[in-house]
Amino acid sequence: MPTPPRIRVNGCRDAMVGATDRGLAYGDGLFETVRFVGDGAPLWGRHMARLTAGCARLGLPAPDPARLLSEAREVAAGLPSAVVRITLTRGEGPRGYAPPAVVQPTRIVAAFAPSAPSVPAAREGIRVRTCALRLAAQPRLAGLKHLNRLEQVLARAEWDDPSIGEGLLLDAGGHVVSATMANLFAVIDGVLVTPRLDLCGVAGVARAEILATRAVDERPLTVAELATASEIFLTSGVRGIVPVRAWDEQCFAPGPVARELQRHWHALGFPPEEA
């Protein structure tokens, strides 16, 4: 049986989230999904930077990163590897969309045992499909990991074939944005490219790591352009660097850029079997 998650609400083991919490009622909040290896999280700083920036954009009081790290280590204690989800909501409030005058955020920190690492996926790549759902443009929310993930839920419900590892999401204009749970990179004419996320999509922490350490052309990407790529790979703070070996009916092979970034991922402190 799966190991039940260990959860703290506002630092308390037995606390509950209220039925009038705005995170539950309206998706009014943010979350981070952090991969821990032992008591360390190699991308912790990038997670906190994104969370702090998201709080500023939503008008939420930013949590104390030191307190979050302490609580994350507490719930992950004893697990050699863990996925820690940090959820921050605007807290409880009266009925209606208007934010409460005084905000008392709800902070939820939960640890989960990670899925078994898929060495074949990291080594051989995964199959992906194009989703029918199109992401809506909303510049004020673009890039944020906010709590409303209904687009991703509906996209992921489009397939149940276990041989398909991910689904690619396009925007209303037909541009490639991301996968349902990962960002996308491609090598096109020898240049590393990733879609710009100024209208929709989530700006992942693994994506931020690559942008900080490699030369990347960040721009709109059409389906026709993606079809000319010499390699495609996905990035995720939990799964790492995952090559794409097939996209719909088109086949690819894991390439040298993905392999180099997998080595970088391992050098950050993530287990080698995941890269």
N, C-alpha and C positions, 0 to 999 in steps of 0.2 A: 504494500500500500504506500502511496506517496506520503512523504513526511509532511505533517501539517505545518503551515507557516507560523512563525513566531511574530507576534504583532505588539506594538506599543502605540497607544493613542495619547498624544500630548505627554509622552514619556511614561505613561502608566500601563502596567501589564493588563489590568482588568477593565480599563475604561472602554466605553462604547461611543460610536459616532451617532449623534442625534438625528432623528428623522427629519428635522428642519435644517440640517446642514446644507449650505448652498452648493457644496460639491456634489451631493446626492441630487438636489433639486434641479440644479441648472448646469452642472459641469463647471462650476465657477472655481477654478483652481488649476494647479499644475502638478506634474509628477516627474520623477526621475527614476530610471531603472538602472541600478548601479551594480556592476560585477565586482565582487570581492574575491580576493585570493588570500586565504588566511584572514588576517585582520587589516589587510591593506586593499585599497581600491586604486589601481594605476591611473584611472582617469577621473579621480575624485575632484581635482581642481576644475576640470572642464565641466563636470556636472554642476558644481556650485556656481560657476560663472553663468551657465545657462539658466539655472534656477533664479539667481539674483536678477539677471536681466529680465526674465519673465515676470518676476514680481514687480519690477519697476513698470513694465508695460501694462500690467493688469491693475496696478495700484494696490498691491498686497504688501503688508509688512514682510520684509525678507527675514527668514529664520537665521539663527546663529549657526554657521557651518560647523563650529566646534561641537555644539550640542548635537547636531545631526550626526556627526561622525561618531560621537560617543554612543548614541542610541543605535546607530547602524552596527557598530561593533558588538554591542550588547546582544542584539537579536541574531547576529551571525556567529556568535561565539560557539566554538566547537565544530563548526562546519569547515572542512578544508577549502570549500569553494561555495559561494552563495550568490544569489541574486537578491539584492535589497531594493525594494520599491519604497520611495519616499513620496508621499502624497501631501500636498498642502492645499487646503481649501480656504475660502473666505470665512468659514465658520458658520455658526447658526445665525438666522435672521428671520425677520417677518416675511410673510407671503408677499410675492411680487418681485419684479426684476430689480428694483432700485436697491443698490448696495446699502447695507446698514451704515449709519453714521459712525459708529464705533465698531471697528473690525477686531474680532478675536479669532484668529486663524485656528483651524484644526490641523494638527500635524500627525500623520500616520507613518510609522516606519515598520516595515514588515520584511522578513527574510524568508526566502524560498530556496530549497535545494535546486540547483540548476538541472536542466535536462542533460541526459548523457551526451557527452561531446560526440559529434559525428566526424570522425576522421575522414571517411570517404568524401563527405561534403566539402571539407576544407581542402582535401587533396585533389579530388576529381571534379568538384563543382556541383551545382544543383541545376535542376530544371525550373524555369519560371514561365509564367503565362501572363498575357496581357488581360487586365481586369476590364470588365464592361463599365464599372462605376468610374465616373470622372470627378476629380477633386474640384470643389468650388473655390473661386478666388476670394480671399479675404486678407488684404495686406496687413491689417492691424493684428491679425493672429498668426500670420505666416511665420514659420520657423519655430513657434512655441510648441512645447510639449504640454498642451492644455488637456483638461480632463475629458473633453468631448471627442471621442474616437469613433463615432458612429460610422463615418465614412470608411474607416479601416475595418470595422466589424462587418459591414455589408460587403465590402470587397473580399474579405477573407471567407465569407460564406458562399462565395461563388464556386468554390471547388472543394472536393473531398478526396481527390486522388492523392494518395500518399507519396507518389513518385514526383509530385510537383512541390518544390520547396518554398516558393514565394510567388507573389503576383505583382506585376508592374502596374503602377498607377499613372494615368495621364491627367492633364488638366482639361478644361472645357475646350481649349484651343488645339488639343491634340499633341501637346508637348509632353515629353516624359518628365515625371517629377521624382519618383522614388519607387521603392517597393512598399508593401503594406507595413513592414516592421524594420525597414533598413533604408539607407541611402544608396544611391547608385553612382558608380564611376564607370567611365569607358575610355579606352584608348582609341582615338580617331586620328588617322594620319600622323601617328607618332606623338600626339598630344594627349595628355590626361585631362579629361573633361568631366564635369559634374553639373547637373542642372542647377540653375539659380533658383532660390527659394524665397523670392520677394513677394509672391502672390499666394502660395499655399505650400504645404509640406512641412515636415519637421526637420530642423537643423540638428542632426545627431552629433554626439560627442566624438564618435570615431571619425565622422566626416570632418569635424573641427580639427582633430589631430592631424589628419592628412593635409588639410588646407594650410596648417601651420608648419608642416615639414616638407611639403613637396610643391612644385610649381603646378598649378591647376588652373585650367580655363573654366571659370564659373559662368555659365551662360545658358540661355534657352536651348533645349535639345529636342529635335524632332525625331519621330519614329524612323523616318528615312535615314537620318544621319546615324542613329544608333545601329541600324542594320549594317552599316559599313564598318563598324568597330572591329578592331583586331582582337580585343578582349573586353569583357564586361565583368565587373565584380560588385558585390554588395558590401556595405559596411554597417556594423552594429556594435554598440558598446557592450552587448552581451555575447554576441556570436563572433565578433571579430571581422576578419576579411574573408569573404566567401565568394569564390569564383562562380561565374555562370557558365554552364556547359551547353545549355540549350535554352533558347527563348522562343516560345511557340514552336515553329517548325525549323528555326534556324539553329545550327550547331556552332559552338565555340569551343575553345580550349583554354584552360588556365594559362595565363601568360606571365611574362617576366615581371611586369609591374605589380600584379597581384602577389606573386611569390616574394618580391622584395618587401612589400608592405606586410605580408604575413611574418616575415623575419623581424620587421620593426615591431610588430604587435607582440611577438614573443619577447623582444628586448625590453618592452615596457614592463613586463612582469607577468603576462598571461601565460598559462600552461602551454607547452609546445604542442600537445596533442590537438589543440584547437587551431593550430596554424600549420 
